[in-house]
């Protein structure tokens, strides 16, 4: 059974969160929306985890229901 490339989508938020402290445009003293950039960056990616997991789950269910044999 082959896996869909969609299962790799959760890697994006994980890498973005883990690399936040090493990204020079994120880890500065400047503010975005009145709060530190690092806080905004991490908050955004934490909230993005849910839609990414939703896409993966919908793809999994579609493959199960479709029975396309992949």
Protein Blocks (a to p, Z undefined) as FASTA:
>chain_A
ZZdfklmmmmmmmmmmmmmmmmmklmccbdeehiafklmmmmmmmmmmmmmmmmmmmmmm
mmmmnonoZZ
